[in-house]
């Protein structure tokens, strides 16, 4: 029987939680202040703590810090008034598992409690089992023999059975989509839908309707109603790639879905409820985005419950021979080509390469070699790698800037060239430059552009 500690100075609220949790079969302990709560933690076995952030004497954040110092794995759910969301965000920074805004429905609190207890139990069971068996992690379509990738799959193993939100980080091409799918397929939602959406692949003015749907007549051309991705992902998993490029207005609605699991379609008034697990991914530094104001702090801490960083291929090169073999077998079969092997010299060349495009680039290089080769074995000459390696650039350094140009002039020229190549499509130009749309908008403004993102597609 799970044991829950309730720390709440308001007697009626404390009693209400005791009765409600008791009816659900939980064993409860209660305290009216943090000092008493600490005494209970020392003498009792507690599985979860529910605490108010405003307490007499020791404050809620100080209490949270004391709990995490004593036992980092103990889940803590904090309660705070609706007008003090900032305090809840700070609590998440300090290690709180989740927060509930007052006033709340008891059903909401029970849902959070069940989720946190289940997550904690499964994590502990998985950790104990793996340590006992000493097994390595293996997932379909994921090559992971290196310690770096084994660490990633260990995190997948622990988090997959829970409903916890996951934030995947890493460069483009490292395979974040494969990790997201592995989380879904090994979760309790595996029989439900797995819905993917890339925030940079959809124009900013259409992203909200894609995520949340729209009603008939919501805008010009909306001849019928259409469900959004969140509705389609109900009882399943939503994979939102490049979440760092979601515009601020859409971030607000996204935060609401994560907090309250509800939203309205564009142009609609009916509130829709959904049960969706979110796995988000980004190749941007979201902390830098927090500092420049392009990403909401409260949304960041809602997303960053469990963070998994997928390493660049250059950081786990010991996986390259196995990746070569994996792609060779799959791609040669699909292309119906007679290629069956790669020479040791070619494998060494591939291992020594820096792979700026990561696993995706390796796959493309192998596919090209298979397509163009007429031999059963691929050799060094069959692989065409980018000759502009970083080591060569260091050996023969060139001037950082063209002669007679300032940094500002050079940057403006690069932006104009990106726009020219994109035929004026600013979203496409931003992606080519590795910038967010907001960052490109700012640079165009400094260049004196009027309505810098007008007509953006």
TORKOL-4160 file (C-alpha; in steps of 0.2 Angstrom, whole numbers, padded with zeros to 4 digits, m for minus):
457
<pt num="1" X="0000" Y="0000" Z="0000"/>
<pt num="2" X="0008" Y="0016" Z="m0005"/>
<pt num="3" X="0011" Y="0029" Z="0008"/>
<pt num="4" X="0009" Y="0047" Z="0005"/>
<pt num="5" X="0014" Y="0062" Z="0016"/>
<pt num="6" X="0002" Y="0077" Z="0015"/>
<pt num="7" X="0010" Y="0094" Z="0021"/>
<pt num="8" X="m0003" Y="0108" Z="0021"/>
<pt num="9" X="m0007" Y="0121" Z="0034"/>
<pt num="10" X="m0025" Y="0123" Z="0030"/>
<pt num="11" X="m0034" Y="0110" Z="0041"/>
<pt num="12" X="m0049" Y="0108" Z="0029"/>
<pt num="13" X="m0039" Y="0105" Z="0014"/>
<pt num="14" X="m0027" Y="0093" Z="0023"/>
<pt num="15" X="m0042" Y="0083" Z="0029"/>
<pt num="16" X="m0050" Y="0083" Z="0012"/>
<pt num="17" X="m0034" Y="0076" Z="0004"/>
<pt num="18" X="m0033" Y="0063" Z="0018"/>
<pt num="19" X="m0051" Y="0056" Z="0015"/>
<pt num="20" X="m0049" Y="0057" Z="m0004"/>
<pt num="21" X="m0033" Y="0047" Z="m0004"/>
<pt num="22" X="m0038" Y="0035" Z="0009"/>
<pt num="23" X="m0053" Y="0030" Z="m0001"/>
<pt num="24" X="m0042" Y="0026" Z="m0015"/>
<pt num="25" X="m0032" Y="0014" Z="m0004"/>
<pt num="26" X="m0017" Y="0025" Z="0000"/>
<pt num="27" X="m0010" Y="0026" Z="0018"/>
<pt num="28" X="m0008" Y="0044" Z="0022"/>
<pt num="29" X="0002" Y="0054" Z="0035"/>
<pt num="30" X="m0001" Y="0073" Z="0037"/>
<pt num="31" X="0008" Y="0088" Z="0044"/>
<pt num="32" X="0003" Y="0106" Z="0046"/>
<pt num="33" X="0021" Y="0112" Z="0043"/>
<pt num="34" X="0037" Y="0107" Z="0035"/>
<pt num="35" X="0046" Y="0104" Z="0051"/>
<pt num="36" X="0034" Y="0091" Z="0056"/>
<pt num="37" X="0034" Y="0084" Z="0038"/>
<pt num="38" X="0053" Y="0081" Z="0040"/>
<pt num="39" X="0051" Y="0072" Z="0056"/>
<pt num="40" X="0038" Y="0060" Z="0048"/>
<pt num="41" X="0050" Y="0057" Z="0033"/>
<pt num="42" X="0063" Y="0052" Z="0046"/>
<pt num="43" X="0053" Y="0039" Z="0055"/>
<pt num="44" X="0041" Y="0033" Z="0041"/>
<pt num="45" X="0043" Y="0025" Z="0024"/>
<pt num="46" X="0035" Y="0037" Z="0012"/>
<pt num="47" X="0032" Y="0034" Z="m0007"/>
<pt num="48" X="0026" Y="0052" Z="m0012"/>
<pt num="49" X="0025" Y="0069" Z="m0004"/>
<pt num="50" X="0011" Y="0082" Z="m0008"/>
<pt num="51" X="0015" Y="0099" Z="m0001"/>
<pt num="52" X="0009" Y="0117" Z="m0002"/>
<pt num="53" X="0022" Y="0130" Z="m0007"/>
<pt num="54" X="0016" Y="0142" Z="0006"/>
<pt num="55" X="0019" Y="0135" Z="0023"/>
<pt num="56" X="0022" Y="0143" Z="0040"/>
<pt num="57" X="0040" Y="0143" Z="0046"/>
<pt num="58" X="0051" Y="0133" Z="0033"/>
<pt num="59" X="0044" Y="0137" Z="0016"/>
<pt num="60" X="0039" Y="0125" Z="0003"/>
<pt num="61" X="0054" Y="0127" Z="m0008"/>
<pt num="62" X="0066" Y="0125" Z="0007"/>
<pt num="63" X="0056" Y="0109" Z="0012"/>
<pt num="64" X="0058" Y="0103" Z="m0006"/>
<pt num="65" X="0076" Y="0106" Z="m0006"/>
<pt num="66" X="0078" Y="0096" Z="0011"/>
<pt num="67" X="0068" Y="0081" Z="0004"/>
<pt num="68" X="0079" Y="0080" Z="m0012"/>
<pt num="69" X="0094" Y="0081" Z="m0002"/>
<pt num="70" X="0089" Y="0067" Z="0009"/>
<pt num="71" X="0081" Y="0056" Z="m0005"/>
<pt num="72" X="0082" Y="0062" Z="m0023"/>
<pt num="73" X="0071" Y="0048" Z="m0030"/>
<pt num="74" X="0056" Y="0053" Z="m0019"/>
<pt num="75" X="0042" Y="0061" Z="m0030"/>
<pt num="76" X="0035" Y="0077" Z="m0024"/>
<pt num="77" X="0019" Y="0085" Z="m0030"/>
<pt num="78" X="0018" Y="0104" Z="m0025"/>
<pt num="79" X="0001" Y="0114" Z="m0023"/>
<pt num="80" X="0001" Y="0132" Z="m0027"/>
<pt num="81" X="m0012" Y="0146" Z="m0030"/>
<pt num="82" X="m0016" Y="0150" Z="m0048"/>
<pt num="83" X="m0009" Y="0167" Z="m0047"/>
<pt num="84" X="0009" Y="0160" Z="m0042"/>
<pt num="85" X="0013" Y="0149" Z="m0056"/>
<pt num="86" X="0031" Y="0156" Z="m0056"/>
<pt num="87" X="0033" Y="0148" Z="m0039"/>
<pt num="88" X="0028" Y="0131" Z="m0046"/>
<pt num="89" X="0040" Y="0133" Z="m0060"/>
<pt num="90" X="0054" Y="0137" Z="m0048"/>
<pt num="91" X="0049" Y="0121" Z="m0038"/>
<pt num="92" X="0051" Y="0111" Z="m0054"/>
<pt num="93" X="0068" Y="0118" Z="m0056"/>
<pt num="94" X="0072" Y="0112" Z="m0038"/>
<pt num="95" X="0066" Y="0094" Z="m0042"/>
<pt num="96" X="0047" Y="0093" Z="m0040"/>
<pt num="97" X="0039" Y="0080" Z="m0050"/>
<pt num="98" X="0023" Y="0089" Z="m0054"/>
<pt num="99" X="0012" Y="0103" Z="m0048"/>
<pt num="100" X="m0006" Y="0106" Z="m0046"/>
<pt num="101" X="m0014" Y="0124" Z="m0046"/>
<pt num="102" X="m0027" Y="0128" Z="m0033"/>
<pt num="103" X="m0042" Y="0127" Z="m0033"/>
<pt num="104" X="m0041" Y="0110" Z="m0041"/>
<pt num="105" X="m0053" Y="0095" Z="m0043"/>
<pt num="106" X="m0049" Y="0080" Z="m0032"/>
<pt num="107" X="m0050" Y="0069" Z="m0048"/>
<pt num="108" X="m0035" Y="0080" Z="m0055"/>
<pt num="109" X="m0025" Y="0077" Z="m0039"/>
<pt num="110" X="m0028" Y="0058" Z="m0039"/>
<pt num="111" X="m0023" Y="0057" Z="m0058"/>
<pt num="112" X="m0007" Y="0066" Z="m0054"/>
<pt num="113" X="m0004" Y="0055" Z="m0038"/>
<pt num="114" X="m0007" Y="0039" Z="m0048"/>
<pt num="115" X="0004" Y="0044" Z="m0062"/>
<pt num="116" X="0019" Y="0049" Z="m0051"/>
<pt num="117" X="0018" Y="0033" Z="m0040"/>
<pt num="118" X="0017" Y="0022" Z="m0056"/>
<pt num="119" X="0031" Y="0031" Z="m0064"/>
<pt num="120" X="0042" Y="0029" Z="m0049"/>
<pt num="121" X="0038" Y="0011" Z="m0046"/>
<pt num="122" X="0042" Y="0006" Z="m0064"/>
<pt num="123" X="0058" Y="0015" Z="m0064"/>
<pt num="124" X="0064" Y="0006" Z="m0049"/>
<pt num="125" X="0058" Y="m0011" Z="m0055"/>
<pt num="126" X="0067" Y="m0008" Z="m0072"/>
<pt num="127" X="0083" Y="m0002" Z="m0064"/>
<pt num="128" X="0083" Y="m0017" Z="m0052"/>
<pt num="129" X="0079" Y="m0030" Z="m0065"/>
<pt num="130" X="0093" Y="m0023" Z="m0077"/>
<pt num="131" X="0106" Y="m0023" Z="m0063"/>
<pt num="132" X="0101" Y="m0041" Z="m0058"/>
<pt num="133" X="0102" Y="m0048" Z="m0076"/>
<pt num="134" X="0116" Y="m0037" Z="m0082"/>
<pt num="135" X="0108" Y="m0036" Z="m0100"/>
<pt num="136" X="0112" Y="m0024" Z="m0113"/>
<pt num="137" X="0098" Y="m0014" Z="m0121"/>
<pt num="138" X="0092" Y="m0018" Z="m0138"/>
<pt num="139" X="0078" Y="m0010" Z="m0148"/>
<pt num="140" X="0073" Y="m0013" Z="m0166"/>
<pt num="141" X="0080" Y="m0001" Z="m0179"/>
<pt num="142" X="0092" Y="0006" Z="m0166"/>
<pt num="143" X="0111" Y="0002" Z="m0167"/>
<pt num="144" X="0118" Y="0005" Z="m0150"/>
<pt num="145" X="0134" Y="m0005" Z="m0145"/>
<pt num="146" X="0143" Y="0010" Z="m0138"/>
<pt num="147" X="0142" Y="0015" Z="m0120"/>
<pt num="148" X="0135" Y="0032" Z="m0125"/>
<pt num="149" X="0120" Y="0025" Z="m0134"/>
<pt num="150" X="0117" Y="0011" Z="m0121"/>
<pt num="151" X="0115" Y="0025" Z="m0109"/>
<pt num="152" X="0102" Y="0033" Z="m0120"/>
<pt num="153" X="0092" Y="0016" Z="m0121"/>
<pt num="154" X="0094" Y="0014" Z="m0103"/>
<pt num="155" X="0084" Y="0030" Z="m0101"/>
<pt num="156" X="0071" Y="0025" Z="m0114"/>
<pt num="157" X="0069" Y="0008" Z="m0104"/>
<pt num="158" X="0066" Y="0018" Z="m0088"/>
<pt num="159" X="0054" Y="0031" Z="m0095"/>
<pt num="160" X="0044" Y="0022" Z="m0108"/>
<pt num="161" X="0032" Y="0013" Z="m0096"/>
<pt num="162" X="0027" Y="0030" Z="m0088"/>
<pt num="163" X="0017" Y="0044" Z="m0094"/>
<pt num="164" X="0030" Y="0057" Z="m0091"/>
<pt num="165" X="0034" Y="0070" Z="m0104"/>
<pt num="166" X="0051" Y="0068" Z="m0112"/>
<pt num="167" X="0062" Y="0081" Z="m0120"/>
<pt num="168" X="0075" Y="0074" Z="m0133"/>
<pt num="169" X="0090" Y="0085" Z="m0137"/>
<pt num="170" X="0103" Y="0082" Z="m0150"/>
<pt num="171" X="0109" Y="0088" Z="m0167"/>
<pt num="172" X="0100" Y="0085" Z="m0183"/>
<pt num="173" X="0101" Y="0068" Z="m0190"/>
<pt num="174" X="0106" Y="0059" Z="m0174"/>
<pt num="175" X="0089" Y="0049" Z="m0174"/>
<pt num="176" X="0078" Y="0058" Z="m0161"/>
<pt num="177" X="0063" Y="0051" Z="m0171"/>
<pt num="178" X="0069" Y="0033" Z="m0168"/>
<pt num="179" X="0071" Y="0036" Z="m0149"/>
<pt num="180" X="0053" Y="0044" Z="m0148"/>
<pt num="181" X="0046" Y="0029" Z="m0157"/>
<pt num="182" X="0055" Y="0017" Z="m0146"/>
<pt num="183" X="0047" Y="0026" Z="m0131"/>
<pt num="184" X="0030" Y="0024" Z="m0138"/>
<pt num="185" X="0032" Y="0006" Z="m0143"/>
<pt num="186" X="0038" Y="0001" Z="m0126"/>
<pt num="187" X="0025" Y="0011" Z="m0117"/>
<pt num="188" X="0007" Y="0007" Z="m0111"/>
<pt num="189" X="0001" Y="0017" Z="m0125"/>
<pt num="190" X="0009" Y="0006" Z="m0139"/>
<pt num="191" X="m0008" Y="0001" Z="m0145"/>
<pt num="192" X="m0013" Y="0019" Z="m0148"/>
<pt num="193" X="m0008" Y="0031" Z="m0161"/>
<pt num="194" X="0010" Y="0038" Z="m0164"/>
<pt num="195" X="0008" Y="0055" Z="m0172"/>
<pt num="196" X="0023" Y="0065" Z="m0178"/>
<pt num="197" X="0024" Y="0084" Z="m0182"/>
<pt num="198" X="0039" Y="0095" Z="m0186"/>
<pt num="199" X="0036" Y="0113" Z="m0181"/>
<pt num="200" X="0048" Y="0119" Z="m0194"/>
<pt num="201" X="0040" Y="0110" Z="m0208"/>
<pt num="202" X="0023" Y="0119" Z="m0206"/>
<pt num="203" X="0021" Y="0138" Z="m0209"/>
<pt num="204" X="0020" Y="0148" Z="m0193"/>
<pt num="205" X="0002" Y="0154" Z="m0196"/>
<pt num="206" X="m0004" Y="0136" Z="m0199"/>
<pt num="207" X="0005" Y="0127" Z="m0185"/>
<pt num="208" X="m0009" Y="0131" Z="m0172"/>
<pt num="209" X="m0023" Y="0124" Z="m0183"/>
<pt num="210" X="m0012" Y="0108" Z="m0187"/>
<pt num="211" X="m0010" Y="0105" Z="m0169"/>
<pt num="212" X="m0027" Y="0109" Z="m0162"/>
<pt num="213" X="m0038" Y="0108" Z="m0177"/>
<pt num="214" X="m0051" Y="0120" Z="m0183"/>
<pt num="215" X="m0070" Y="0123" Z="m0185"/>
<pt num="216" X="m0079" Y="0126" Z="m0201"/>
<pt num="217" X="m0077" Y="0145" Z="m0206"/>
<pt num="218" X="m0063" Y="0148" Z="m0193"/>
<pt num="219" X="m0053" Y="0156" Z="m0207"/>
<pt num="220" X="m0054" Y="0158" Z="m0226"/>
<pt num="221" X="m0054" Y="0141" Z="m0234"/>
<pt num="222" X="m0060" Y="0132" Z="m0219"/>
<pt num="223" X="m0075" Y="0124" Z="m0228"/>
<pt num="224" X="m0076" Y="0109" Z="m0215"/>
<pt num="225" X="m0071" Y="0106" Z="m0198"/>
<pt num="226" X="m0054" Y="0096" Z="m0195"/>
<pt num="227" X="m0047" Y="0088" Z="m0180"/>
<pt num="228" X="m0029" Y="0093" Z="m0175"/>
<pt num="229" X="m0014" Y="0082" Z="m0171"/>
<pt num="230" X="m0018" Y="0081" Z="m0153"/>
<pt num="231" X="m0035" Y="0074" Z="m0156"/>
<pt num="232" X="m0028" Y="0061" Z="m0168"/>
<pt num="233" X="m0015" Y="0056" Z="m0154"/>
<pt num="234" X="m0028" Y="0053" Z="m0141"/>
<pt num="235" X="m0024" Y="0038" Z="m0130"/>
<pt num="236" X="m0007" Y="0038" Z="m0139"/>
<pt num="237" X="0009" Y="0048" Z="m0141"/>
<pt num="238" X="0013" Y="0064" Z="m0149"/>
<pt num="239" X="0030" Y="0067" Z="m0156"/>
<pt num="240" X="0033" Y="0086" Z="m0158"/>
<pt num="241" X="0050" Y="0089" Z="m0167"/>
<pt num="242" X="0059" Y="0106" Z="m0167"/>
<pt num="243" X="0048" Y="0112" Z="m0152"/>
<pt num="244" X="0061" Y="0127" Z="m0150"/>
<pt num="245" X="0053" Y="0134" Z="m0166"/>
<pt num="246" X="0035" Y="0134" Z="m0160"/>
<pt num="247" X="0029" Y="0152" Z="m0160"/>
<pt num="248" X="0025" Y="0161" Z="m0143"/>
<pt num="249" X="0006" Y="0161" Z="m0146"/>
<pt num="250" X="0005" Y="0142" Z="m0149"/>
<pt num="251" X="0017" Y="0139" Z="m0134"/>
<pt num="252" X="0003" Y="0146" Z="m0123"/>
<pt num="253" X="m0010" Y="0133" Z="m0130"/>
<pt num="254" X="0003" Y="0119" Z="m0129"/>
<pt num="255" X="0006" Y="0123" Z="m0110"/>
<pt num="256" X="m0012" Y="0122" Z="m0107"/>
<pt num="257" X="m0013" Y="0105" Z="m0115"/>
<pt num="258" X="0001" Y="0099" Z="m0104"/>
<pt num="259" X="m0006" Y="0106" Z="m0088"/>
<pt num="260" X="m0025" Y="0103" Z="m0090"/>
<pt num="261" X="m0026" Y="0091" Z="m0105"/>
<pt num="262" X="m0039" Y="0102" Z="m0114"/>
<pt num="263" X="m0040" Y="0114" Z="m0128"/>
<pt num="264" X="m0052" Y="0122" Z="m0141"/>
<pt num="265" X="m0051" Y="0120" Z="m0159"/>
<pt num="266" X="m0047" Y="0136" Z="m0169"/>
<pt num="267" X="m0063" Y="0146" Z="m0171"/>
<pt num="268" X="m0072" Y="0134" Z="m0159"/>
<pt num="269" X="m0079" Y="0136" Z="m0141"/>
<pt num="270" X="m0081" Y="0118" Z="m0136"/>
<pt num="271" X="m0067" Y="0112" Z="m0124"/>
<pt num="272" X="m0060" Y="0096" Z="m0129"/>
<pt num="273" X="m0051" Y="0084" Z="m0117"/>
<pt num="274" X="m0037" Y="0073" Z="m0123"/>
<pt num="275" X="m0026" Y="0059" Z="m0115"/>
<pt num="276" X="m0009" Y="0062" Z="m0124"/>
<pt num="277" X="0009" Y="0059" Z="m0120"/>
<pt num="278" X="0020" Y="0072" Z="m0127"/>
<pt num="279" X="0038" Y="0068" Z="m0133"/>
<pt num="280" X="0046" Y="0083" Z="m0139"/>
<pt num="281" X="0063" Y="0086" Z="m0148"/>
<pt num="282" X="0075" Y="0100" Z="m0152"/>
<pt num="283" X="0092" Y="0103" Z="m0159"/>
<pt num="284" X="0092" Y="0121" Z="m0151"/>
<pt num="285" X="0098" Y="0126" Z="m0134"/>
<pt num="286" X="0082" Y="0130" Z="m0126"/>
<pt num="287" X="0090" Y="0138" Z="m0111"/>
<pt num="288" X="0097" Y="0151" Z="m0123"/>
<pt num="289" X="0080" Y="0153" Z="m0130"/>
<pt num="290" X="0074" Y="0156" Z="m0112"/>
<pt num="291" X="0086" Y="0170" Z="m0110"/>
<pt num="292" X="0082" Y="0179" Z="m0126"/>
<pt num="293" X="0063" Y="0177" Z="m0123"/>
<pt num="294" X="0058" Y="0166" Z="m0137"/>
<pt num="295" X="0053" Y="0152" Z="m0127"/>
<pt num="296" X="0042" Y="0152" Z="m0111"/>
<pt num="297" X="0050" Y="0147" Z="m0095"/>
<pt num="298" X="0035" Y="0138" Z="m0088"/>
<pt num="299" X="0033" Y="0127" Z="m0104"/>
<pt num="300" X="0051" Y="0123" Z="m0103"/>
<pt num="301" X="0050" Y="0115" Z="m0086"/>
<pt num="302" X="0034" Y="0106" Z="m0091"/>
<pt num="303" X="0043" Y="0098" Z="m0105"/>
<pt num="304" X="0060" Y="0095" Z="m0097"/>
<pt num="305" X="0053" Y="0082" Z="m0084"/>
<pt num="306" X="0065" Y="0069" Z="m0092"/>
<pt num="307" X="0078" Y="0075" Z="m0104"/>
<pt num="308" X="0087" Y="0063" Z="m0115"/>
<pt num="309" X="0102" Y="0069" Z="m0125"/>
<pt num="310" X="0106" Y="0059" Z="m0141"/>
<pt num="311" X="0124" Y="0060" Z="m0145"/>
<pt num="312" X="0132" Y="0065" Z="m0161"/>
<pt num="313" X="0139" Y="0051" Z="m0172"/>
<pt num="314" X="0156" Y="0058" Z="m0170"/>
<pt num="315" X="0154" Y="0055" Z="m0151"/>
<pt num="316" X="0150" Y="0036" Z="m0153"/>
<pt num="317" X="0161" Y="0031" Z="m0168"/>
<pt num="318" X="0162" Y="0013" Z="m0161"/>
<pt num="319" X="0144" Y="0011" Z="m0168"/>
<pt num="320" X="0149" Y="0015" Z="m0186"/>
<pt num="321" X="0154" Y="m0003" Z="m0191"/>
<pt num="322" X="0138" Y="m0010" Z="m0185"/>
<pt num="323" X="0128" Y="0005" Z="m0193"/>
<pt num="324" X="0137" Y="0001" Z="m0209"/>
<pt num="325" X="0132" Y="m0017" Z="m0208"/>
<pt num="326" X="0114" Y="m0012" Z="m0203"/>
<pt num="327" X="0111" Y="0000" Z="m0217"/>
<pt num="328" X="0120" Y="m0011" Z="m0230"/>
<pt num="329" X="0108" Y="m0026" Z="m0227"/>
<pt num="330" X="0093" Y="m0015" Z="m0227"/>
<pt num="331" X="0096" Y="m0004" Z="m0241"/>
<pt num="332" X="0104" Y="m0017" Z="m0253"/>
<pt num="333" X="0088" Y="m0028" Z="m0250"/>
<pt num="334" X="0077" Y="m0013" Z="m0254"/>
<pt num="335" X="0087" Y="m0008" Z="m0269"/>
<pt num="336" X="0088" Y="m0026" Z="m0275"/>
<pt num="337" X="0107" Y="m0024" Z="m0277"/>
<pt num="338" X="0120" Y="m0038" Z="m0276"/>
<pt num="339" X="0131" Y="m0028" Z="m0263"/>
<pt num="340" X="0135" Y="m0039" Z="m0248"/>
<pt num="341" X="0150" Y="m0032" Z="m0239"/>
<pt num="342" X="0161" Y="m0017" Z="m0236"/>
<pt num="343" X="0180" Y="m0018" Z="m0236"/>
<pt num="344" X="0190" Y="m0015" Z="m0220"/>
<pt num="345" X="0199" Y="0000" Z="m0228"/>
<pt num="346" X="0182" Y="0008" Z="m0232"/>
<pt num="347" X="0175" Y="0005" Z="m0215"/>
<pt num="348" X="0190" Y="0013" Z="m0207"/>
<pt num="349" X="0188" Y="0028" Z="m0218"/>
<pt num="350" X="0170" Y="0029" Z="m0213"/>
<pt num="351" X="0175" Y="0028" Z="m0195"/>
<pt num="352" X="0188" Y="0042" Z="m0197"/>
<pt num="353" X="0176" Y="0054" Z="m0205"/>
<pt num="354" X="0168" Y="0068" Z="m0194"/>
<pt num="355" X="0150" Y="0066" Z="m0200"/>
<pt num="356" X="0143" Y="0083" Z="m0198"/>
<pt num="357" X="0126" Y="0076" Z="m0204"/>
<pt num="358" X="0127" Y="0062" Z="m0191"/>
<pt num="359" X="0118" Y="0045" Z="m0194"/>
<pt num="360" X="0106" Y="0052" Z="m0207"/>
<pt num="361" X="0122" Y="0057" Z="m0218"/>
<pt num="362" X="0130" Y="0040" Z="m0215"/>
<pt num="363" X="0114" Y="0032" Z="m0221"/>
<pt num="364" X="0113" Y="0043" Z="m0237"/>
<pt num="365" X="0132" Y="0040" Z="m0241"/>
<pt num="366" X="0129" Y="0021" Z="m0240"/>
<pt num="367" X="0113" Y="0022" Z="m0250"/>
<pt num="368" X="0122" Y="0032" Z="m0264"/>
<pt num="369" X="0137" Y="0019" Z="m0264"/>
<pt num="370" X="0125" Y="0004" Z="m0266"/>
<pt num="371" X="0115" Y="0013" Z="m0280"/>
<pt num="372" X="0130" Y="0017" Z="m0290"/>
<pt num="373" X="0141" Y="0002" Z="m0287"/>
<pt num="374" X="0140" Y="m0014" Z="m0298"/>
<pt num="375" X="0151" Y="m0024" Z="m0286"/>
<pt num="376" X="0147" Y="m0036" Z="m0272"/>
<pt num="377" X="0159" Y="m0027" Z="m0261"/>
<pt num="378" X="0160" Y="m0009" Z="m0258"/>
<pt num="379" X="0178" Y="m0001" Z="m0257"/>
<pt num="380" X="0185" Y="0016" Z="m0253"/>
<pt num="381" X="0182" Y="0023" Z="m0270"/>
<pt num="382" X="0163" Y="0019" Z="m0269"/>
<pt num="383" X="0161" Y="0032" Z="m0255"/>
<pt num="384" X="0161" Y="0050" Z="m0259"/>
<pt num="385" X="0163" Y="0060" Z="m0243"/>
<pt num="386" X="0164" Y="0079" Z="m0241"/>
<pt num="387" X="0182" Y="0084" Z="m0244"/>
<pt num="388" X="0181" Y="0100" Z="m0234"/>
<pt num="389" X="0185" Y="0092" Z="m0217"/>
<pt num="390" X="0189" Y="0102" Z="m0201"/>
<pt num="391" X="0207" Y="0095" Z="m0200"/>
<pt num="392" X="0211" Y="0102" Z="m0217"/>
<pt num="393" X="0204" Y="0119" Z="m0213"/>
<pt num="394" X="0215" Y="0119" Z="m0198"/>
<pt num="395" X="0230" Y="0114" Z="m0208"/>
<pt num="396" X="0227" Y="0128" Z="m0221"/>
<pt num="397" X="0219" Y="0142" Z="m0212"/>
<pt num="398" X="0210" Y="0155" Z="m0223"/>
<pt num="399" X="0205" Y="0173" Z="m0217"/>
<pt num="400" X="0189" Y="0173" Z="m0207"/>
<pt num="401" X="0181" Y="0187" Z="m0217"/>
<pt num="402" X="0183" Y="0192" Z="m0235"/>
<pt num="403" X="0195" Y="0206" Z="m0237"/>
<pt num="404" X="0188" Y="0223" Z="m0235"/>
<pt num="405" X="0171" Y="0217" Z="m0227"/>
<pt num="406" X="0165" Y="0219" Z="m0209"/>
<pt num="407" X="0156" Y="0205" Z="m0200"/>
<pt num="408" X="0140" Y="0214" Z="m0201"/>
<pt num="409" X="0142" Y="0216" Z="m0220"/>
<pt num="410" X="0146" Y="0198" Z="m0222"/>
<pt num="411" X="0132" Y="0192" Z="m0212"/>
<pt num="412" X="0119" Y="0203" Z="m0222"/>
<pt num="413" X="0126" Y="0196" Z="m0238"/>
<pt num="414" X="0124" Y="0178" Z="m0232"/>
<pt num="415" X="0106" Y="0181" Z="m0227"/>
<pt num="416" X="0102" Y="0189" Z="m0244"/>
<pt num="417" X="0110" Y="0174" Z="m0253"/>
<pt num="418" X="0100" Y="0162" Z="m0242"/>
<pt num="419" X="0084" Y="0172" Z="m0247"/>
<pt num="420" X="0089" Y="0171" Z="m0265"/>
<pt num="421" X="0091" Y="0152" Z="m0265"/>
<pt num="422" X="0075" Y="0150" Z="m0256"/>
<pt num="423" X="0066" Y="0161" Z="m0269"/>
<pt num="424" X="0061" Y="0173" Z="m0255"/>
<pt num="425" X="0053" Y="0160" Z="m0244"/>
<pt num="426" X="0059" Y="0166" Z="m0227"/>
<pt num="427" X="0055" Y="0150" Z="m0217"/>
<pt num="428" X="0065" Y="0140" Z="m0229"/>
<pt num="429" X="0079" Y="0153" Z="m0228"/>
<pt num="430" X="0079" Y="0152" Z="m0209"/>
<pt num="431" X="0081" Y="0133" Z="m0209"/>
<pt num="432" X="0095" Y="0134" Z="m0221"/>
<pt num="433" X="0104" Y="0147" Z="m0210"/>
<pt num="434" X="0101" Y="0137" Z="m0194"/>
<pt num="435" X="0091" Y="0151" Z="m0187"/>
<pt num="436" X="0073" Y="0151" Z="m0179"/>
<pt num="437" X="0061" Y="0162" Z="m0188"/>
<pt num="438" X="0061" Y="0174" Z="m0174"/>
<pt num="439" X="0080" Y="0176" Z="m0175"/>
<pt num="440" X="0079" Y="0179" Z="m0194"/>
<pt num="441" X="0065" Y="0192" Z="m0191"/>
<pt num="442" X="0077" Y="0201" Z="m0179"/>
<pt num="443" X="0091" Y="0201" Z="m0191"/>
<pt num="444" X="0080" Y="0207" Z="m0206"/>
<pt num="445" X="0074" Y="0221" Z="m0195"/>
<pt num="446" X="0092" Y="0226" Z="m0191"/>
<pt num="447" X="0095" Y="0226" Z="m0210"/>
<pt num="448" X="0081" Y="0239" Z="m0212"/>
<pt num="449" X="0069" Y="0227" Z="m0219"/>
<pt num="450" X="0051" Y="0234" Z="m0218"/>
<pt num="451" X="0038" Y="0220" Z="m0212"/>
<pt num="452" X="0053" Y="0208" Z="m0212"/>
<pt num="453" X="0043" Y="0192" Z="m0212"/>
<pt num="454" X="0028" Y="0198" Z="m0222"/>
<pt num="455" X="0022" Y="0185" Z="m0234"/>
<pt num="456" X="0031" Y="0171" Z="m0224"/>
<pt num="457" X="0028" Y="0154" Z="m0229"/>
